[in-house]
Amino acid sequence: MEFCTTLIEQTGVMFTPGSALDMEGYVRVGYANNQQVLETGLARVSGFLAHS
């Protein structure tokens, strides 16, 4: 949950915490969007992870 909260606050990218699906320690990534939105979001996540 903390990872997902920090991610959205710092990047605007939303992942669903695994705890919402009884899978603690995982995240759910939605990919039902257009290619440009997905590429931008994944680039933001990559930057976030690189600086964590």
mmCIF file as Biopython writes it, N, C-alpha, C and O atoms, coordinates in Angstrom:
data_model
#
loop_
_atom_site.group_PDB
_atom_site.id
_atom_site.type_symbol
_atom_site.label_atom_id
_atom_site.label_alt_id
_atom_site.label_comp_id
_atom_site.label_asym_id
_atom_site.label_entity_id
_atom_site.label_seq_id
_atom_site.pdbx_PDB_ins_code
_atom_site.Cartn_x
_atom_site.Cartn_y
_atom_site.Cartn_z
_atom_site.occupancy
_atom_site.B_iso_or_equiv
_atom_site.auth_seq_id
_atom_site.auth_asym_id
_atom_site.pdbx_PDB_model_num
ATOM 1   N N  . MET A ? 1  ? 0.823  -1.187  0.000   1.0 0.0 1  A 1 
ATOM 2   C CA . MET A ? 1  ? 0.000  0.000   0.000   1.0 0.0 1  A 1 
ATOM 3   C C  . MET A ? 1  ? 0.872  1.258   0.000   1.0 0.0 1  A 1 
ATOM 4   O O  . MET A ? 1  ? 0.608  2.205   -0.740  1.0 0.0 1  A 1 
ATOM 5   N N  . GLU A ? 2  ? 1.901  1.256   0.827   1.0 0.0 2  A 1 
ATOM 6   C CA . GLU A ? 2  ? 2.763  2.440   0.923   1.0 0.0 2  A 1 
ATOM 7   C C  . GLU A ? 2  ? 3.444  2.737   -0.418  1.0 0.0 2  A 1 
ATOM 8   O O  . GLU A ? 2  ? 3.520  3.892   -0.836  1.0 0.0 2  A 1 
ATOM 9   N N  . PHE A ? 3  ? 3.935  1.699   -1.083  1.0 0.0 3  A 1 
ATOM 10  C CA . PHE A ? 3  ? 4.562  1.884   -2.393  1.0 0.0 3  A 1 
ATOM 11  C C  . PHE A ? 3  ? 3.589  2.536   -3.369  1.0 0.0 3  A 1 
ATOM 12  O O  . PHE A ? 3  ? 3.944  3.494   -4.056  1.0 0.0 3  A 1 
ATOM 13  N N  . CYS A ? 4  ? 2.373  2.024   -3.429  1.0 0.0 4  A 1 
ATOM 14  C CA . CYS A ? 4  ? 1.376  2.544   -4.371  1.0 0.0 4  A 1 
ATOM 15  C C  . CYS A ? 4  ? 0.992  3.985   -4.047  1.0 0.0 4  A 1 
ATOM 16  O O  . CYS A ? 4  ? 0.806  4.802   -4.948  1.0 0.0 4  A 1 
ATOM 17  N N  . THR A ? 5  ? 0.876  4.287   -2.765  1.0 0.0 5  A 1 
ATOM 18  C CA . THR A ? 5  ? 0.533  5.651   -2.352  1.0 0.0 5  A 1 
ATOM 19  C C  . THR A ? 5  ? 1.643  6.625   -2.736  1.0 0.0 5  A 1 
ATOM 20  O O  . THR A ? 5  ? 1.374  7.693   -3.286  1.0 0.0 5  A 1 
ATOM 21  N N  . THR A ? 6  ? 2.873  6.262   -2.450  1.0 0.0 6  A 1 
ATOM 22  C CA . THR A ? 6  ? 4.007  7.130   -2.793  1.0 0.0 6  A 1 
ATOM 23  C C  . THR A ? 6  ? 4.138  7.275   -4.305  1.0 0.0 6  A 1 
ATOM 24  O O  . THR A ? 6  ? 4.415  8.366   -4.805  1.0 0.0 6  A 1 
ATOM 25  N N  . LEU A ? 7  ? 3.940  6.184   -5.028  1.0 0.0 7  A 1 
ATOM 26  C CA . LEU A ? 7  ? 4.042  6.221   -6.488  1.0 0.0 7  A 1 
ATOM 27  C C  . LEU A ? 7  ? 3.054  7.215   -7.086  1.0 0.0 7  A 1 
ATOM 28  O O  . LEU A ? 7  ? 3.439  8.040   -7.914  1.0 0.0 7  A 1 
ATOM 29  N N  . ILE A ? 8  ? 1.804  7.150   -6.685  1.0 0.0 8  A 1 
ATOM 30  C CA . ILE A ? 8  ? 0.812  8.059   -7.267  1.0 0.0 8  A 1 
ATOM 31  C C  . ILE A ? 8  ? 1.063  9.503   -6.846  1.0 0.0 8  A 1 
ATOM 32  O O  . ILE A ? 8  ? 0.865  10.425  -7.637  1.0 0.0 8  A 1 
ATOM 33  N N  . GLU A ? 9  ? 1.497  9.702   -5.607  1.0 0.0 9  A 1 
ATOM 34  C CA . GLU A ? 9  ? 1.772  11.066  -5.136  1.0 0.0 9  A 1 
ATOM 35  C C  . GLU A ? 9  ? 2.932  11.699  -5.904  1.0 0.0 9  A 1 
ATOM 36  O O  . GLU A ? 9  ? 2.895  12.891  -6.210  1.0 0.0 9  A 1 
ATOM 37  N N  . GLN A ? 10 ? 3.950  10.917  -6.213  1.0 0.0 10 A 1 
ATOM 38  C CA . GLN A ? 10 ? 5.146  11.467  -6.844  1.0 0.0 10 A 1 
ATOM 39  C C  . GLN A ? 10 ? 5.128  11.433  -8.365  1.0 0.0 10 A 1 
ATOM 40  O O  . GLN A ? 10 ? 5.825  12.220  -9.006  1.0 0.0 10 A 1 
ATOM 41  N N  . THR A ? 11 ? 4.339  10.529  -8.959  1.0 0.0 11 A 1 
ATOM 42  C CA . THR A ? 11 ? 4.394  10.382  -10.415 1.0 0.0 11 A 1 
ATOM 43  C C  . THR A ? 11 ? 3.048  10.540  -11.114 1.0 0.0 11 A 1 
ATOM 44  O O  . THR A ? 11 ? 2.995  10.793  -12.318 1.0 0.0 11 A 1 
ATOM 45  N N  . GLY A ? 12 ? 1.954  10.389  -10.353 1.0 0.0 12 A 1 
ATOM 46  C CA . GLY A ? 12 ? 0.633  10.415  -10.975 1.0 0.0 12 A 1 
ATOM 47  C C  . GLY A ? 12 ? 0.238  9.076   -11.570 1.0 0.0 12 A 1 
ATOM 48  O O  . GLY A ? 12 ? -0.808 8.969   -12.210 1.0 0.0 12 A 1 
ATOM 49  N N  . VAL A ? 13 ? 1.067  8.044   -11.366 1.0 0.0 13 A 1 
ATOM 50  C CA . VAL A ? 13 ? 0.804  6.702   -11.895 1.0 0.0 13 A 1 
ATOM 51  C C  . VAL A ? 13 ? 0.160  5.870   -10.788 1.0 0.0 13 A 1 
ATOM 52  O O  . VAL A ? 13 ? 0.637  5.856   -9.653  1.0 0.0 13 A 1 
ATOM 53  N N  . MET A ? 14 ? -0.926 5.178   -11.130 1.0 0.0 14 A 1 
ATOM 54  C CA . MET A ? 14 ? -1.633 4.387   -10.135 1.0 0.0 14 A 1 
ATOM 55  C C  . MET A ? 14 ? -1.493 2.891   -10.390 1.0 0.0 14 A 1 
ATOM 56  O O  . MET A ? 14 ? -1.832 2.389   -11.461 1.0 0.0 14 A 1 
ATOM 57  N N  . PHE A ? 15 ? -0.990 2.203   -9.387  1.0 0.0 15 A 1 
ATOM 58  C CA . PHE A ? 15 ? -0.994 0.740   -9.345  1.0 0.0 15 A 1 
ATOM 59  C C  . PHE A ? 15 ? -1.941 0.346   -8.216  1.0 0.0 15 A 1 
ATOM 60  O O  . PHE A ? 15 ? -2.105 1.097   -7.255  1.0 0.0 15 A 1 
ATOM 61  N N  . THR A ? 16 ? -2.552 -0.804  -8.323  1.0 0.0 16 A 1 
ATOM 62  C CA . THR A ? 16 ? -3.399 -1.312  -7.254  1.0 0.0 16 A 1 
ATOM 63  C C  . THR A ? 16 ? -2.548 -2.189  -6.347  1.0 0.0 16 A 1 
ATOM 64  O O  . THR A ? 16 ? -1.872 -3.100  -6.824  1.0 0.0 16 A 1 
ATOM 65  N N  . PRO A ? 17 ? -2.574 -1.922  -5.035  1.0 0.0 17 A 1 
ATOM 66  C CA . PRO A ? 17 ? -1.782 -2.758  -4.136  1.0 0.0 17 A 1 
ATOM 67  C C  . PRO A ? 17 ? -2.321 -4.184  -4.102  1.0 0.0 17 A 1 
ATOM 68  O O  . PRO A ? 17 ? -3.531 -4.404  -4.136  1.0 0.0 17 A 1 
ATOM 69  N N  . GLY A ? 18 ? -1.416 -5.137  -4.036  1.0 0.0 18 A 1 
ATOM 70  C CA . GLY A ? 18 ? -1.815 -6.538  -3.992  1.0 0.0 18 A 1 
ATOM 71  C C  . GLY A ? 18 ? -2.710 -6.863  -2.818  1.0 0.0 18 A 1 
ATOM 72  O O  . GLY A ? 18 ? -3.522 -7.785  -2.888  1.0 0.0 18 A 1 
ATOM 73  N N  . SER A ? 19 ? -2.566 -6.107  -1.730  1.0 0.0 19 A 1 
ATOM 74  C CA . SER A ? 19 ? -3.396 -6.364  -0.551  1.0 0.0 19 A 1 
ATOM 75  C C  . SER A ? 19 ? -4.880 -6.209  -0.861  1.0 0.0 19 A 1 
ATOM 76  O O  . SER A ? 19 ? -5.713 -6.803  -0.175  1.0 0.0 19 A 1 
ATOM 77  N N  . ALA A ? 20 ? -5.225 -5.436  -1.865  1.0 0.0 20 A 1 
ATOM 78  C CA . ALA A ? 20 ? -6.626 -5.273  -2.272  1.0 0.0 20 A 1 
ATOM 79  C C  . ALA A ? 20 ? -7.160 -6.539  -2.934  1.0 0.0 20 A 1 
ATOM 80  O O  . ALA A ? 20 ? -8.371 -6.709  -3.078  1.0 0.0 20 A 1 
ATOM 81  N N  . LEU A ? 21 ? -6.251 -7.425  -3.334  1.0 0.0 21 A 1 
ATOM 82  C CA . LEU A ? 21 ? -6.623 -8.660  -4.030  1.0 0.0 21 A 1 
ATOM 83  C C  . LEU A ? 21 ? -6.134 -9.895  -3.277  1.0 0.0 21 A 1 
ATOM 84  O O  . LEU A ? 21 ? -5.990 -10.970 -3.859  1.0 0.0 21 A 1 
ATOM 85  N N  . ASP A ? 22 ? -5.881 -9.732  -1.976  1.0 0.0 22 A 1 
ATOM 86  C CA . ASP A ? 22 ? -5.351 -10.811 -1.146  1.0 0.0 22 A 1 
ATOM 87  C C  . ASP A ? 22 ? -4.029 -11.353 -1.675  1.0 0.0 22 A 1 
ATOM 88  O O  . ASP A ? 22 ? -3.774 -12.556 -1.611  1.0 0.0 22 A 1 
ATOM 89  N N  . MET A ? 23 ? -3.180 -10.450 -2.204  1.0 0.0 23 A 1 
ATOM 90  C CA . MET A ? 23 ? -1.857 -10.837 -2.705  1.0 0.0 23 A 1 
ATOM 91  C C  . MET A ? 23 ? -0.816 -9.842  -2.184  1.0 0.0 23 A 1 
ATOM 92  O O  . MET A ? 23 ? -0.176 -9.132  -2.958  1.0 0.0 23 A 1 
ATOM 93  N N  . GLU A ? 24 ? -0.664 -9.807  -0.879  1.0 0.0 24 A 1 
ATOM 94  C CA . GLU A ? 24 ? 0.267  -8.891  -0.228  1.0 0.0 24 A 1 
ATOM 95  C C  . GLU A ? 24 ? 1.660  -9.034  -0.844  1.0 0.0 24 A 1 
ATOM 96  O O  . GLU A ? 24 ? 2.115  -10.144 -1.123  1.0 0.0 24 A 1 
ATOM 97  N N  . GLY A ? 25 ? 2.331  -7.897  -1.052  1.0 0.0 25 A 1 
ATOM 98  C CA . GLY A ? 25 ? 3.681  -7.908  -1.603  1.0 0.0 25 A 1 
ATOM 99  C C  . GLY A ? 25 ? 3.737  -7.773  -3.115  1.0 0.0 25 A 1 
ATOM 100 O O  . GLY A ? 25 ? 4.817  -7.764  -3.705  1.0 0.0 25 A 1 
ATOM 101 N N  . TYR A ? 26 ? 2.563  -7.667  -3.744  1.0 0.0 26 A 1 
ATOM 102 C CA . TYR A ? 26 ? 2.485  -7.522  -5.198  1.0 0.0 26 A 1 
ATOM 103 C C  . TYR A ? 26 ? 1.699  -6.258  -5.541  1.0 0.0 26 A 1 
ATOM 104 O O  . TYR A ? 26 ? 1.037  -5.675  -4.682  1.0 0.0 26 A 1 
ATOM 105 N N  . VAL A ? 27 ? 1.780  -5.845  -6.800  1.0 0.0 27 A 1 
ATOM 106 C CA . VAL A ? 27 ? 0.945  -4.751  -7.297  1.0 0.0 27 A 1 
ATOM 107 C C  . VAL A ? 27 ? 0.263  -5.204  -8.582  1.0 0.0 27 A 1 
ATOM 108 O O  . VAL A ? 27 ? 0.762  -6.080  -9.288  1.0 0.0 27 A 1 
ATOM 109 N N  . ARG A ? 28 ? -0.864 -4.606  -8.869  1.0 0.0 28 A 1 
ATOM 110 C CA . ARG A ? 28 ? -1.564 -4.895  -10.116 1.0 0.0 28 A 1 
ATOM 111 C C  . ARG A ? 28 ? -1.361 -3.697  -11.036 1.0 0.0 28 A 1 
ATOM 112 O O  . ARG A ? 28 ? -1.570 -2.550  -10.643 1.0 0.0 28 A 1 
ATOM 113 N N  . VAL A ? 29 ? -0.956 -3.983  -12.250 1.0 0.0 29 A 1 
ATOM 114 C CA . VAL A ? 29 ? -0.718 -2.944  -13.247 1.0 0.0 29 A 1 
ATOM 115 C C  . VAL A ? 29 ? -1.809 -3.052  -14.306 1.0 0.0 29 A 1 
ATOM 116 O O  . VAL A ? 29 ? -1.947 -4.084  -14.962 1.0 0.0 29 A 1 
ATOM 117 N N  . GLY A ? 30 ? -2.578 -1.991  -14.467 1.0 0.0 30 A 1 
ATOM 118 C CA . GLY A ? 30 ? -3.599 -1.976  -15.518 1.0 0.0 30 A 1 
ATOM 119 C C  . GLY A ? 30 ? -2.964 -1.515  -16.826 1.0 0.0 30 A 1 
ATOM 120 O O  . GLY A ? 30 ? -2.142 -0.599  -16.831 1.0 0.0 30 A 1 
ATOM 121 N N  . TYR A ? 31 ? -3.337 -2.137  -17.912 1.0 0.0 31 A 1 
ATOM 122 C CA . TYR A ? 31 ? -2.752 -1.760  -19.201 1.0 0.0 31 A 1 
ATOM 123 C C  . TYR A ? 31 ? -3.812 -1.583  -20.281 1.0 0.0 31 A 1 
ATOM 124 O O  . TYR A ? 31 ? -3.517 -1.727  -21.468 1.0 0.0 31 A 1 
ATOM 125 N N  . ALA A ? 32 ? -5.032 -1.275  -19.887 1.0 0.0 32 A 1 
ATOM 126 C CA . ALA A ? 32 ? -6.124 -1.055  -20.846 1.0 0.0 32 A 1 
ATOM 127 C C  . ALA A ? 32 ? -6.200 0.429   -21.189 1.0 0.0 32 A 1 
ATOM 128 O O  . ALA A ? 32 ? -7.168 1.108   -20.846 1.0 0.0 32 A 1 
ATOM 129 N N  . ASN A ? 33 ? -5.193 0.909   -21.852 1.0 0.0 33 A 1 
ATOM 130 C CA . ASN A ? 33 ? -5.137 2.311   -22.254 1.0 0.0 33 A 1 
ATOM 131 C C  . ASN A ? 33 ? -4.373 2.387   -23.572 1.0 0.0 33 A 1 
ATOM 132 O O  . ASN A ? 33 ? -3.865 1.382   -24.068 1.0 0.0 33 A 1 
ATOM 133 N N  . ASN A ? 34 ? -4.302 3.593   -24.130 1.0 0.0 34 A 1 
ATOM 134 C CA . ASN A ? 34 ? -3.579 3.690   -25.399 1.0 0.0 34 A 1 
ATOM 135 C C  . ASN A ? 34 ? -2.068 3.620   -25.171 1.0 0.0 34 A 1 
ATOM 136 O O  . ASN A ? 34 ? -1.579 3.838   -24.063 1.0 0.0 34 A 1 
ATOM 137 N N  . GLN A ? 35 ? -1.357 3.315   -26.226 1.0 0.0 35 A 1 
ATOM 138 C CA . GLN A ? 35 ? 0.078  3.052   -26.136 1.0 0.0 35 A 1 
ATOM 139 C C  . GLN A ? 35 ? 0.855  4.224   -25.557 1.0 0.0 35 A 1 
ATOM 140 O O  . GLN A ? 35 ? 1.765  4.014   -24.755 1.0 0.0 35 A 1 
ATOM 141 N N  . GLN A ? 36 ? 0.526  5.437   -25.936 1.0 0.0 36 A 1 
ATOM 142 C CA . GLN A ? 36 ? 1.269  6.599   -25.446 1.0 0.0 36 A 1 
ATOM 143 C C  . GLN A ? 36 ? 1.116  6.763   -23.932 1.0 0.0 36 A 1 
ATOM 144 O O  . GLN A ? 36 ? 2.092  7.051   -23.239 1.0 0.0 36 A 1 
ATOM 145 N N  . VAL A ? 37 ? -0.080 6.584   -23.427 1.0 0.0 37 A 1 
ATOM 146 C CA . VAL A ? 37 ? -0.314 6.683   -21.983 1.0 0.0 37 A 1 
ATOM 147 C C  . VAL A ? 37 ? 0.488  5.611   -21.244 1.0 0.0 37 A 1 
ATOM 148 O O  . VAL A ? 37 ? 1.103  5.890   -20.214 1.0 0.0 37 A 1 
ATOM 149 N N  . LEU A ? 38 ? 0.481  4.400   -21.765 1.0 0.0 38 A 1 
ATOM 150 C CA . LEU A ? 38 ? 1.235  3.318   -21.141 1.0 0.0 38 A 1 
ATOM 151 C C  . LEU A ? 38 ? 2.736  3.590   -21.151 1.0 0.0 38 A 1 
ATOM 152 O O  . LEU A ? 38 ? 3.409  3.383   -20.141 1.0 0.0 38 A 1 
ATOM 153 N N  . GLU A ? 39 ? 3.261  4.045   -22.271 1.0 0.0 39 A 1 
ATOM 154 C CA . GLU A ? 39 ? 4.697  4.339   -22.363 1.0 0.0 39 A 1 
ATOM 155 C C  . GLU A ? 39 ? 5.098  5.442   -21.394 1.0 0.0 39 A 1 
ATOM 156 O O  . GLU A ? 39 ? 6.128  5.348   -20.727 1.0 0.0 39 A 1 
ATOM 157 N N  . THR A ? 40 ? 4.283  6.485   -21.319 1.0 0.0 40 A 1 
ATOM 158 C CA . THR A ? 40 ? 4.572  7.589   -20.402 1.0 0.0 40 A 1 
ATOM 159 C C  . THR A ? 40 ? 4.531  7.112   -18.956 1.0 0.0 40 A 1 
ATOM 160 O O  . THR A ? 40 ? 5.422  7.422   -18.165 1.0 0.0 40 A 1 
ATOM 161 N N  . GLY A ? 41 ? 3.493  6.359   -18.620 1.0 0.0 41 A 1 
ATOM 162 C CA . GLY A ? 41 ? 3.363  5.851   -17.253 1.0 0.0 41 A 1 
ATOM 163 C C  . GLY A ? 41 ? 4.511  4.946   -16.861 1.0 0.0 41 A 1 
ATOM 164 O O  . GLY A ? 41 ? 5.053  5.072   -15.763 1.0 0.0 41 A 1 
ATOM 165 N N  . LEU A ? 42 ? 4.888  4.038   -17.740 1.0 0.0 42 A 1 
ATOM 166 C CA . LEU A ? 42 ? 5.989  3.126   -17.427 1.0 0.0 42 A 1 
ATOM 167 C C  . LEU A ? 42 ? 7.324  3.863   -17.319 1.0 0.0 42 A 1 
ATOM 168 O O  . LEU A ? 42 ? 8.174  3.493   -16.508 1.0 0.0 42 A 1 
ATOM 169 N N  . ALA A ? 43 ? 7.510  4.894   -18.124 1.0 0.0 43 A 1 
ATOM 170 C CA . ALA A ? 43 ? 8.729  5.705   -18.010 1.0 0.0 43 A 1 
ATOM 171 C C  . ALA A ? 43 ? 8.767  6.419   -16.654 1.0 0.0 43 A 1 
ATOM 172 O O  . ALA A ? 43 ? 9.829  6.530   -16.042 1.0 0.0 43 A 1 
ATOM 173 N N  . ARG A ? 44 ? 7.627  6.895   -16.191 1.0 0.0 44 A 1 
ATOM 174 C CA . ARG A ? 44 ? 7.573  7.551   -14.872 1.0 0.0 44 A 1 
ATOM 175 C C  . ARG A ? 44 ? 7.867  6.542   -13.772 1.0 0.0 44 A 1 
ATOM 176 O O  . ARG A ? 44 ? 8.586  6.855   -12.824 1.0 0.0 44 A 1 
ATOM 177 N N  . VAL A ? 45 ? 7.327  5.348   -13.883 1.0 0.0 45 A 1 
ATOM 178 C CA . VAL A ? 45 ? 7.588  4.307   -12.889 1.0 0.0 45 A 1 
ATOM 179 C C  . VAL A ? 45 ? 9.071  3.951   -12.886 1.0 0.0 45 A 1 
ATOM 180 O O  . VAL A ? 45 ? 9.661  3.785   -11.819 1.0 0.0 45 A 1 
ATOM 181 N N  . SER A ? 46 ? 9.672  3.833   -14.048 1.0 0.0 46 A 1 
ATOM 182 C CA . SER A ? 46 ? 11.097 3.524   -14.143 1.0 0.0 46 A 1 
ATOM 183 C C  . SER A ? 46 ? 11.928 4.594   -13.449 1.0 0.0 46 A 1 
ATOM 184 O O  . SER A ? 46 ? 12.856 4.275   -12.706 1.0 0.0 46 A 1 
ATOM 185 N N  . GLY A ? 47 ? 11.604 5.854   -13.684 1.0 0.0 47 A 1 
ATOM 186 C CA . GLY A ? 47 ? 12.309 6.950   -13.032 1.0 0.0 47 A 1 
ATOM 187 C C  . GLY A ? 47 ? 12.136 6.912   -11.517 1.0 0.0 47 A 1 
ATOM 188 O O  . GLY A ? 47 ? 13.084 7.148   -10.767 1.0 0.0 47 A 1 
ATOM 189 N N  . PHE A ? 48 ? 10.933 6.615   -11.083 1.0 0.0 48 A 1 
ATOM 190 C CA . PHE A ? 48 ? 10.633 6.512   -9.654  1.0 0.0 48 A 1 
ATOM 191 C C  . PHE A ? 48 ? 11.479 5.407   -9.014  1.0 0.0 48 A 1 
ATOM 192 O O  . PHE A ? 48 ? 12.085 5.609   -7.961  1.0 0.0 48 A 1 
ATOM 193 N N  . LEU A ? 49 ? 11.512 4.255   -9.651  1.0 0.0 49 A 1 
ATOM 194 C CA . LEU A ? 49 ? 12.269 3.130   -9.107  1.0 0.0 49 A 1 
ATOM 195 C C  . LEU A ? 49 ? 13.778 3.397   -9.118  1.0 0.0 49 A 1 
ATOM 196 O O  . LEU A ? 49 ? 14.494 2.973   -8.210  1.0 0.0 49 A 1 
ATOM 197 N N  . ALA A ? 50 ? 14.249 4.092   -10.137 1.0 0.0 50 A 1 
ATOM 198 C CA . ALA A ? 50 ? 15.679 4.390   -10.244 1.0 0.0 50 A 1 
ATOM 199 C C  . ALA A ? 50 ? 16.139 5.327   -9.119  1.0 0.0 50 A 1 
ATOM 200 O O  . ALA A ? 50 ? 17.301 5.295   -8.713  1.0 0.0 50 A 1 
ATOM 201 N N  . HIS A ? 51 ? 15.229 6.151   -8.625  1.0 0.0 51 A 1 
ATOM 202 C CA . HIS A ? 51 ? 15.586 7.124   -7.594  1.0 0.0 51 A 1 
ATOM 203 C C  . HIS A ? 51 ? 15.134 6.709   -6.201  1.0 0.0 51 A 1 
ATOM 204 O O  . HIS A ? 51 ? 15.209 7.496   -5.257  1.0 0.0 51 A 1 
ATOM 205 N N  . SER A ? 52 ? 14.669 5.482   -6.076  1.0 0.0 52 A 1 
ATOM 206 C CA . SER A ? 52 ? 14.207 4.992   -4.760  1.0 0.0 52 A 1 
ATOM 207 C C  . SER A ? 52 ? 15.307 4.287   -4.022  1.0 0.0 52 A 1 
ATOM 208 O O  . SER A ? 52 ? 15.097 3.814   -2.905  1.0 0.0 52 A 1 
#
